[in-house]
Amino acid sequence: MHTTFAYLVKLPHLSTQEFINYYETKHIPMINRLAGPENRPLVYKRRYTHRDDPAFVFVRATVDAKGTPVATPPSSGSGDGAAAAKLELDPGNVDFDVMTEIGFADEAAKMRWLMALGQGENGKLVKEDEERFLWRERTRAVVVEEFVSFG
């Protein structure tokens, strides 16, 4: 499978929930309609960070003297020097609001989808819609090769 991850940033005036609602109920249906069923990706997933929501607090996983993982809030520090390893999952290190995964059978299928969405009137509609909810200049994307151990 030919897979791309796109890292997208919401416009600052939108809450995460407003962003999700717009993306899921307005943008995705429009993209699917414009691309047409013949160009639909095999996989089209979104994973939202909720980085502006205190209910989704990121934690630091530290390891105590016995090697047992201990979760501590990002704002606290034990200061005991016992933690030999830390996994920093701090919202300050996350600079995107959604990670979109798009998978196609091959590069040619991806290019057909991009052409269907990027040319002529469709390209204009997509750009105008993205400007309603995305900070387009901060969009990043990467093509990945996947290896699966489980599932």
N, C-alpha and C positions, 0 to 999 in steps of 0.2 A: 504494500500500500504506500502511496505517496502522501505523506502527512506534513501539514504546516501548522505551527502554533503561532497565533497572533496575540500580542500583548497590547491591550487597548486601555486607554485612560478616559474616564468620563469627564465631562465638562464640570468645572468647579462648583457651579451653582446647583448641581443635581445631587440629591442624596443617593446612596447606593441603591435603595429600593426604587426610587424614581428611575434610575439608570437601568436597573434590571427590568422593570416594567416596560420601559420604552423599547429596549433591545429585544425582549422576548415577544411583546405583543404587537409591535409596529415594524421594527427593522427586519427581524428574521422572516416574518411572513412576506414582506415586500421582496426581500432577496430571493426567497424560494419562488415567488410568482415571476419575477423578472428573469431568473435563470432558466425557468422551465423545468419540468420533471425529467427531461432527457439529460439535463446537466447537473442534476442534484448530486451533491457529494455522498459518499458512502457513510461518512461520519461527519457530524456537525454538532460539536459539544461546546458548552460554555462553562467555565469555572470561575465564580466570582470571589473576590478577596474580602469584601466587607470591611475594608481597612478603616472606614470612618464610623464603625459601629462598636460601641464599648462591649456589646454582648459577644463579640467575636474577638476577645482579647488574645493576642499572641503571647506565648510563654517562652521562656528560656528553659530548655531541658539541661540540667546540670547533672553531674555524676558525683555522688558522695564518696567518702573514703573507701567504702566497700564496693564501689562500682555500680551502685543502684541509682537509676535515673530519678531525679527529684525535680519536679516542676516548680519554678518560682516566677513571679510576675516580672516583666521586663524592668520595672522601676526599682526593684529591690536587688540587693546583692548580699550574699552571705558573708563575704570578706574573710572567710576562714581559710582560704587557700587550698581547700581539700578538692575542689573541682578540677580534675585534670582535663576534662573535655566539656565543651559547651556547644550547644546547637542554638545559634542565635536566630530566632524567628521573631524579629522585631518589626512592627508595621513601618517603621522608618526606612527599612531596607527594601520594602515592597513598593515599586513605583508604577504599578498598573492596577486596574480595577477588575479586569476580566482576562482570562486566558482562554482564547478560542481555539479549538482543535478542529481542523478541517482535513478530512482524508478522502483521497480519490484512488481509483484503481491504478492510475499511472499519471505521468506528467502531462500527457495529451488530454486526459479528462480534466485535469486541473486547468489547463490553458483554455479549454472550451468554456468552462465555468467563468473564468476571469474575462474572457472575451464577451460572453453573454452579458456580464454585469458592467463592463468597463467602457463599452463603446456607445456612441450616439446618445439617444435620449435616455437609455438605461444608465449610462455612466453619469449623466447629469442628475438623474433622480437619486442614485446611490450617494453621490457626493453631497447633494443638498440635504438628504436625510441624515447622513453621518454628521454633518455640521450642526444638527439639532441636539446631539447627545454625546458626540465623541470629540476629544481633543486630538484631531487627526495628525497634527505634527509630531505627536509623541508615540504614534503607532509603530510597533516593531514586529517583525515576523521572522521566523526561522523554519527551514525545512529540516525535519528530523528523520533519523533511521531508528526504528523501534525493535527492541528485543524484549520478549516476554518470558518471565520465569513462572508466573502463576496467572491463571484466568485469562 
